[in-house]
Amino acid sequence: MDAQVDDTFGQQDVGGSASLDVNRLIAAFKRRLRLMIGVAAAVFLLVVLVTAQMTPKYTATAEVLLDPRKEAVAEMQSVVSQLPASTQAVDTEAQVIQSRSVAEKVVAKLKLDQDPEFNPDADTKPGLLDGLKAFAKSLAPKASIDANNSEIAQRKHEKVVDSVIKGLTVKRVGLTYLIDVSFTSKDSAKSAQIANAFADQYLLSQLDAKFDATQQANEWLNGRLADLRVQVEQAETAVGQYKIANNLMSSQGATLVEQEISNLDQQLATTRAEQAEADARLNTARRQLAQGSTGEDVGEALTSPVVQQLRRQRADVTQKVADLQGRYGDRHPEMLKAQRQLADIDAQIKQEISRIISNLSAQAEVARQRTASVAASVGQSRGNLASNNRDSVKLNELQRNADSVRLLYESLLNRFKETSAQQGLEQTDARVTSRARIPTKQSSPKVLINFAAGLILAMGAGIAAAVVAELLSSGLGTAEEIQDRLGLPALGSIPSLHTMIERDQNSKIKAVDYVIEKPLSSFTEAFRNLRASVLFSKVGQAVRVILITSSLPGEGKTTSSICLARTMASMGSRVVLLDCDLRQRSVNRMLGFEADVGLLEVLNGTATLAQALVHDQLSGAVVLPLAKGAYTPKDVFGSAAMQNLIKTLRAEFDIVLIDSAPVLPIADTRVLASLADVVVVLARWRKTPLKAIESTLRLLSPSAYVSGVALTQVDMKAQSRYGYGDPGYYYRSYQKYYGG
């Protein structure tokens, strides 16, 4: 038994709860329809009242363009650079427009501190209290009064500025360079005036900023130029005096020593080249003679006119010798004369070549002496230059100082001329492309939008209220909820009789009598369904002893027990009903009799079972009631007598029904539960808290077999409208089938 309860109680039907059933949601909202309509109506009415109480306001908009273009009157660099064409620059300027400094200028220009819309104190007339305050202030020291008045005035001024800023809206138009400057006011003309004032003051603030920057730059440059002018004169005077003192006078950008060295270097290079050329000619001639040459192939000999003439003569003589030798022979006098003449020419050529070699040697020596002389002059000049260079270090320092001061002076002078010329030419980086016009329609409240938003809000509030109410609902309404939340079978739904009886019928008839008078009614059929569910709740085992209980009082437990007993008896079963609720004795009251002896007397042995049993004449059921004043504090249900009584009744009757006390407040029911074959737990439809039912099942689980849970006092009309997932949902379909 314990294992059965542990396996079923507290487990959820995963397959049933995982899916979203639209019909179930619709049914849930239908159950809360009145709540939804009430909450939605209240919210919408509140929106209507708030809208009706709102003061009409008007919004005017001026349009400002941040223009990246600029008029090029003169190509001069401005003191304040132009705004960059970037998103950050546009967003920054939008913040500048709604800055406090611009707002203060607008307040001062339009005297908004005297406007009651922004300064509530501007339209108040002095009263008696103000007169008393003025009299009290007159008694205080003047210094403290002035300080206090100044502080109060400053606070009022700040409040006015805050109020003006509150009505201002500045936003960028998309990703363009356009900025909308909007102002909202109770007066349409005032809204346009203030919006235009903000745009104008923004442009003026740009001009003021540029004018102030230019003026400050000019003042600074003028003072700086006066100082630099003196520094330039002092630096140039120091350079001139140092040159004179150290003989560093220069011409054409160089000192005299440097010019002299430059000339000597050129001369030295020339003489060295000439010396090298002379040495080369001499060395070449000597090398040719040393190699056995006659000197005729020496370069200077080849170009010498004397040598050329002698060679022509020798050529003629040589030809003559050849002719004479062929004609006369070697010993002929003419032949000998010609040979002597040829030898004389060769001697002359040799002498001329010797003279040429001697001349080359003399030229080389002259070149060497000249080179040495020029080199000596260069060395002397370089010594003078080294001395001058040492003196030039200081001169260069003085010159650099003078040049830097002059360069700075000239650059600042040029900049001063530019900034002076810019005064009066300052241009704003923005312009007003569209001035604000007086609006003809109010901007707030927007009645249609407010009503539409109110309707949406009302619907949302109504739905939220329904959802919250459904979530906070702790009762059970359908058989599916019993299975999903408790993990136990739903044994049936017992209707509330007054929801099923028509107005023309006897509405005062008791439920316990209705099952007899209307055996074919759907009310009676509910107990027949309950009987079938209970008797077959234990598969393969006969159910003879049935304990009917509930979590709390007032859940229709006794009524259900009597109706079930009469229904079973009407179907031919031998049924006995035990009233085990010692504190209420409800069975006697509902059946309309009083017993002298009853259950406790049988258990105590003061009466027999036959004396205590009462027969129900209408149905044939047997009742074992409780006698009047039969309460006892003893544990009579846990006694052996009670166990023997159950055995006796089990043997004599087909069904033993036990009407017990509620489980949570009374402990007797847990003792009785161990004597029953099954326990039927009743729960009032949408009333009994789920936590109470769970606590009841936990208390019964150690000793009883809970066959399931049945719902009582079900409003069939409401269930037919909202109870999706329960047989009662189809009540309207089968209502006429039962005929009542």
SVG drawing of the C-alpha trace seen along z (x, -y; Angstrom):
<svg xmlns="http://www.w3.org/2000/svg" viewBox="-42 -96 177 109">
<polyline fill="none" stroke="black" stroke-width="0.4" points="0.0,0.0 2.8,-2.4 4.6,-1.7 1.4,-2.4 1.0,-5.8 4.6,-6.7 4.6,-5.9 1.5,-7.9 1.3,-10.8 3.2,-13.9 4.2,-12.8 3.2,-14.8 1.9,-13.5 4.8,-14.6 3.1,-13.9 0.1,-15.9 1.9,-18.9 4.6,-19.3 2.2,-20.3 0.3,-23.5 -3.4,-23.0 -5.0,-26.1 -8.5,-25.0 -7.3,-24.8 -6.0,-28.3 -9.2,-29.5 -11.1,-27.8 -8.9,-29.4 -9.5,-32.9 -13.2,-32.2 -13.2,-31.4 -11.6,-34.7 -13.7,-36.7 -15.4,-38.8 -12.1,-39.6 -10.5,-40.5 -13.4,-42.8 -13.4,-44.5 -9.7,-45.1 -9.6,-46.2 -12.6,-48.6 -11.0,-50.1 -7.6,-50.6 -9.3,-52.1 -11.4,-54.4 -8.3,-55.5 -6.6,-56.3 -9.7,-58.3 -9.8,-60.3 -6.1,-61.0 -6.4,-62.1 -9.3,-64.3 -7.4,-66.0 -4.3,-66.7 -3.6,-70.3 -3.4,-70.7 0.1,-71.5 1.6,-72.6 4.9,-71.8 6.7,-74.0 9.9,-72.9 12.8,-74.9 15.3,-73.2 19.1,-73.8 21.6,-72.7 25.2,-72.0 26.7,-73.2 30.2,-71.7 30.5,-74.3 32.1,-77.7 32.3,-81.0 35.9,-81.5 36.2,-85.3 39.9,-85.1 42.2,-82.1 43.1,-82.4 43.1,-79.9 40.5,-80.6 41.3,-80.7 38.5,-78.3 38.5,-75.4 35.4,-74.4 33.3,-71.6 34.3,-68.2 31.7,-66.4 31.2,-63.5 28.3,-61.9 30.0,-62.6 30.1,-66.3 26.4,-66.5 25.4,-64.7 27.7,-67.0 26.1,-70.1 22.7,-68.7 23.7,-68.5 25.1,-72.0 21.7,-73.4 20.0,-71.9 22.8,-72.9 22.1,-75.0 24.1,-78.0 21.9,-78.4 18.8,-77.9 19.8,-80.6 20.3,-83.0 16.8,-82.2 15.3,-82.7 17.0,-86.1 16.1,-87.2 12.4,-86.3 12.1,-87.0 10.7,-83.6 11.4,-84.0 8.4,-86.3 6.2,-83.7 3.8,-81.8 4.1,-78.7 7.8,-78.4 7.8,-80.3 4.7,-79.7 5.7,-82.5 5.6,-85.1 1.8,-85.4 1.2,-85.2 0.0,-88.2 1.4,-88.9 -0.8,-87.8 -0.9,-88.0 1.7,-85.2 4.1,-87.0 3.7,-90.2 4.6,-88.3 7.6,-86.8 8.7,-90.3 8.4,-91.7 10.4,-88.8 13.1,-89.4 13.2,-93.1 14.3,-92.2 17.2,-90.0 20.7,-91.4 20.9,-92.9 23.9,-90.8 22.1,-87.5 19.0,-88.9 21.0,-89.7 22.7,-86.3 19.4,-84.5 17.6,-86.5 20.4,-85.9 20.3,-82.2 16.5,-82.1 16.7,-84.0 19.4,-81.7 17.3,-78.6 14.2,-80.1 16.2,-81.0 17.6,-77.4 14.0,-76.0 12.9,-78.3 15.8,-77.1 15.0,-73.4 11.4,-74.0 12.4,-75.5 14.8,-72.6 12.1,-70.1 9.9,-71.5 12.8,-71.4 13.5,-68.4 16.5,-68.4 17.1,-65.4 19.0,-64.7 17.1,-63.9 18.3,-60.4 21.9,-60.4 21.7,-63.9 23.3,-67.2 19.8,-68.5 18.8,-69.0 15.2,-69.6 14.8,-72.0 11.3,-71.5 9.6,-73.2 6.4,-72.2 4.3,-74.8 0.7,-75.5 0.7,-78.5 1.1,-77.7 2.7,-81.1 5.0,-80.8 6.2,-77.4 7.2,-78.7 8.9,-81.8 11.0,-79.7 12.0,-77.2 13.2,-80.0 15.0,-81.6 16.9,-78.4 18.0,-78.2 19.0,-81.8 20.9,-81.7 22.7,-78.6 24.0,-80.5 24.9,-83.5 26.8,-81.3 28.9,-80.0 29.6,-83.6 30.4,-84.7 32.7,-81.8 34.6,-82.5 34.7,-86.3 36.0,-85.8 38.6,-83.3 39.8,-85.7 40.0,-88.7 41.9,-86.7 44.3,-85.5 44.9,-89.0 45.6,-90.3 48.0,-87.5 49.8,-87.8 50.1,-91.6 51.8,-91.3 54.0,-88.4 55.1,-90.4 56.3,-93.3 58.5,-91.0 59.8,-89.2 60.7,-92.5 63.0,-93.4 64.5,-89.9 65.2,-90.1 67.1,-93.4 69.2,-92.1 70.0,-88.9 71.1,-90.5 73.2,-93.1 75.0,-90.4 75.8,-88.6 77.3,-91.7 79.4,-92.7 80.8,-89.1 81.8,-89.0 83.6,-92.3 85.4,-91.3 86.6,-87.9 87.3,-89.0 84.5,-86.8 83.3,-89.2 81.8,-87.4 81.0,-88.1 78.4,-86.2 77.5,-83.9 81.1,-82.8 84.0,-84.3 87.0,-85.8 89.3,-82.9 86.8,-80.4 86.8,-82.1 90.6,-82.2 90.8,-78.5 88.3,-77.7 90.5,-79.6 93.7,-77.9 92.1,-74.5 91.2,-75.1 94.7,-76.2 96.3,-73.3 94.1,-70.9 95.2,-72.5 98.9,-72.5 98.8,-68.9 97.1,-67.9 99.8,-69.7 102.5,-68.1 101.1,-64.7 100.9,-65.3 104.5,-66.5 105.8,-63.6 103.8,-61.3 105.4,-62.6 108.9,-62.5 108.5,-59.0 107.1,-57.7 110.0,-59.1 112.6,-57.7 110.9,-54.3 110.9,-54.2 114.6,-55.1 115.4,-52.5 113.7,-49.9 116.2,-50.6 114.2,-53.1 116.0,-55.8 113.6,-58.4 111.8,-58.8 108.6,-57.3 108.4,-59.7 105.3,-61.7 106.9,-65.1 109.4,-63.9 106.5,-62.9 105.0,-66.3 108.3,-68.3 108.7,-70.2 112.5,-69.8 112.3,-66.0 109.7,-65.8 111.9,-67.9 115.0,-65.8 113.0,-62.6 111.9,-63.9 115.6,-64.6 116.7,-61.2 114.0,-59.6 115.3,-61.4 118.9,-60.5 118.0,-56.9 116.4,-56.7 119.4,-58.2 121.7,-55.7 119.6,-52.8 119.9,-54.1 123.6,-54.7 124.2,-51.2 122.3,-49.6 124.0,-51.7 127.7,-52.0 128.2,-49.7 129.2,-50.4 132.7,-51.9 131.7,-54.5 132.6,-58.1 129.0,-59.3 127.9,-56.3 130.2,-57.1 129.1,-60.8 125.5,-59.8 126.2,-57.5 128.0,-60.3 125.1,-62.6 122.7,-60.0 124.8,-59.5 124.9,-63.3 121.0,-63.5 120.7,-60.6 123.1,-62.5 120.9,-65.6 117.7,-63.6 119.4,-62.1 120.5,-65.5 117.0,-66.9 115.4,-64.0 117.9,-64.6 116.9,-68.2 113.3,-67.3 113.9,-64.9 115.8,-67.6 112.9,-70.0 110.4,-67.5 112.5,-67.1 112.7,-70.9 108.9,-71.2 108.3,-68.5 110.5,-70.2 108.7,-73.5 105.4,-71.8 106.6,-70.2 107.8,-73.5 104.6,-75.3 102.5,-72.5 104.6,-72.7 104.1,-76.5 100.3,-76.3 100.1,-73.5 102.0,-75.6 99.6,-78.5 96.6,-76.1 98.1,-74.9 98.5,-78.4 95.0,-79.3 93.6,-76.2 95.3,-77.1 93.5,-80.5 90.2,-78.7 90.6,-76.4 90.9,-79.5 88.0,-81.1 85.9,-77.9 86.5,-77.8 85.3,-81.4 82.4,-80.5 80.9,-78.0 79.8,-80.8 78.9,-82.8 76.6,-80.0 74.9,-79.8 74.3,-83.5 73.1,-83.3 70.7,-80.4 69.3,-82.2 68.8,-85.3 67.3,-83.3 64.8,-81.4 63.7,-84.6 63.2,-86.3 61.4,-83.2 59.0,-83.1 58.5,-86.9 57.7,-86.7 55.3,-83.8 53.5,-85.4 53.4,-88.7 51.8,-87.0 49.3,-85.2 48.5,-88.5 47.7,-90.1 45.4,-87.2 43.5,-87.2 43.2,-91.0 41.7,-90.7 39.3,-88.0 37.6,-90.2 34.1,-90.8 34.4,-87.9 33.4,-85.1 30.9,-82.7 28.7,-80.2 29.0,-76.5 25.2,-76.2 22.2,-78.0 18.5,-77.9 16.9,-76.2 13.3,-76.4 12.0,-78.6 9.3,-77.4 5.8,-78.2 2.9,-78.6 1.3,-75.1 -2.4,-74.8 -2.9,-71.4 -2.1,-70.3 0.8,-67.8 -0.5,-66.4 -2.5,-64.8 -3.0,-62.8 -6.5,-61.5 -6.7,-58.8 -3.2,-57.5 -3.9,-57.7 -7.2,-55.8 -5.5,-53.2 -2.7,-52.8 -5.2,-52.7 -7.1,-50.0 -4.0,-48.0 -2.9,-48.6 -6.4,-47.7 -6.4,-44.5 -2.9,-43.6 -3.9,-44.4 -7.0,-42.2 -5.0,-39.4 -2.3,-39.8 -5.0,-39.8 -6.4,-36.6 -3.0,-35.0 -2.1,-36.0 -5.5,-34.9 -5.1,-31.6 -1.5,-31.1 -2.7,-32.0 -5.6,-29.6 -4.9,-26.7 -8.0,-24.6 -8.7,-21.8 -11.3,-22.2 -11.0,-19.3 -10.1,-15.6 -7.1,-16.4 -5.8,-18.8 -6.1,-16.0 -4.1,-13.6 -1.5,-16.2 -1.0,-17.8 -1.5,-14.9 -0.7,-11.9 -3.9,-10.1 -7.0,-9.0 -10.0,-11.3 -12.9,-9.3 -15.6,-11.7 -17.3,-15.1 -20.3,-15.5 -22.4,-18.5 -23.8,-21.2 -27.5,-20.5 -28.7,-24.2 -26.7,-24.7 -28.7,-21.9 -32.2,-22.7 -34.2,-25.0 -36.0,-28.0 -39.5,-26.5 -38.4,-23.4 -38.4,-23.0 -35.1,-24.7 -35.5,-23.7 -35.2,-19.9 -32.3,-18.3 -29.5,-16.6 -29.8,-13.4 -33.5,-13.2 -32.9,-14.2 -31.0,-10.9 -34.2,-9.1 -36.7,-11.3 -34.7,-11.8 -33.0,-8.4 -32.4,-9.2 -30.9,-12.7 -27.4,-13.6 -26.9,-14.4 -27.7,-10.8 -25.6,-9.5 -22.6,-11.3 -22.8,-9.0 -23.2,-6.0 -20.0,-7.0 -18.4,-7.5 -19.5,-4.0 -18.1,-2.4 -14.8,-4.2 -14.4,-3.2 -15.4,0.4 -13.0,1.0 -10.1,-1.1 -8.3,2.1 -7.7,4.3 -8.3,8.0 -9.5,7.2 -12.9,6.7 -13.7,3.4 -16.0,3.8 -15.0,1.2 -14.9,-2.4 -13.7,-5.4 -14.9,-8.7 -13.0,-11.7 -11.8,-15.2 -9.0,-17.6 -11.1,-20.3 -14.7,-20.7 -17.5,-21.9 -16.5,-20.0 -19.7,-17.9 -18.3,-14.8 -21.4,-13.7 -23.8,-14.6 -21.7,-12.6 -21.6,-9.6 -25.4,-9.5 -26.1,-10.0 -23.6,-7.3 -25.1,-4.9 -28.6,-5.5 -27.5,-5.1 -25.7,-1.8 -28.8,-0.6 -31.1,-1.6 -29.0,0.5 -29.5,3.6 -26.4,3.6 -26.6,4.2 -25.1,1.0 -24.4,-0.1 -23.2,-3.7 -21.2,-4.4 -21.2,-7.9 -17.7,-8.2 -17.5,-12.0 -17.8,-12.1 -18.0,-15.9 -20.7,-16.7 -23.2,-13.8 -24.2,-15.1 -25.8,-11.9 -28.6,-12.0 -29.4,-15.6 -29.5,-15.1 -31.7,-12.0 -34.0,-13.7 -33.9,-11.3 -32.4,-11.0 -30.9,-7.7 -30.9,-6.6 -28.0,-4.2 -25.4,-4.2 -21.9,-3.4 -20.2,-4.2 -22.7,-2.2 -22.1,0.8 -18.3,0.4 -18.8,0.0 -21.0,3.1 -24.0,1.2 -26.1,1.9 -26.2,4.6 -25.5,4.0 -29.1,4.8 -30.4,2.2 -28.2,-0.5 -28.8,0.0 -31.4,-2.3 -33.0,-1.3 -33.5,-4.0 -37.0,-3.4 -36.5,-5.4 -33.5,-3.5 -33.1,-0.4 -29.7,-1.4 -28.7,-0.8 -27.2,-3.5 -25.2,-3.0 -25.5,-6.5 -24.1,-8.3 -26.4,-8.8 -26.8,-12.3 -24.1,-13.2 -22.1,-10.2 -18.7,-12.0 -15.8,-10.3 -12.1,-11.3 -11.1,-7.6 -9.5,-6.1 -12.5,-3.9 -11.5,-3.5 -8.2,-1.9 -9.7,0.6 -10.3,4.3 -14.0,3.7 -13.9,1.5 -11.9,4.0 -14.4,6.7 -17.3,4.5 -15.8,3.9 -15.4,7.7 -19.0,8.2 -20.3,5.6 -18.1,6.8 -19.7,10.3 -23.3,9.0 -23.2,6.3 -21.9,5.9 -20.6,2.4 -19.5,0.7 -19.3,-3.1 -17.5,-5.1 -18.2,-8.8 -15.1,-10.1 -14.0,-13.4 -11.6,-15.7 -8.1,-14.5 -6.1,-17.6 -7.9,-18.7 -8.8,-15.3 -6.5,-12.3 -9.3,-9.7 -9.5,-9.4 -6.0,-8.1 -6.8,-5.3 -10.0,-4.4 -8.1,-4.5 -6.2,-1.4 -9.4,0.5 -10.8,-0.4 -10.1,1.3 -9.9,-2.0 -10.0,-5.7 -11.9,-8.3 -10.7,-11.8 -13.2,-14.5 -12.2,-18.1 -14.4,-21.0 -14.4,-22.3 -12.0,-25.2 -12.0,-25.8 -9.9,-23.3 -6.3,-24.4 -3.9,-22.1 -1.5,-22.1 -4.2,-20.9 -4.9,-18.0 -1.2,-17.1 -0.9,-17.2 -3.9,-14.9 -2.4,-12.4 0.9,-12.5 -0.9,-11.8 -2.9,-8.9 -0.1,-7.3 1.6,-5.3 -1.6,-3.3 -4.2,-3.6 -4.8,-2.9 -6.1,-6.1 -8.1,-5.1 -8.3,-8.7 -9.8,-12.1 -13.4,-13.2 -14.6,-16.8 -17.7,-18.0 -20.1,-20.9 -19.2,-21.4 -21.0,-24.3 -22.1,-22.4 -23.1,-25.5 -19.7,-27.1 -18.0,-23.8 -19.8,-23.5 -18.4,-26.9 -14.9,-26.8 -14.1,-23.3 -12.2,-22.1 -10.7,-18.7 -13.5,-17.5 -16.7,-15.5 -18.7,-18.4 -17.5,-20.5 -20.1,-18.6 -22.9,-19.0 -25.0,-21.0 -24.8,-18.2 -26.1,-15.5 -28.2,-17.5 -31.5,-16.8 -30.5,-13.1 -31.1,-12.6 -34.3,-14.6 -33.1,-16.6"/>
</svg>
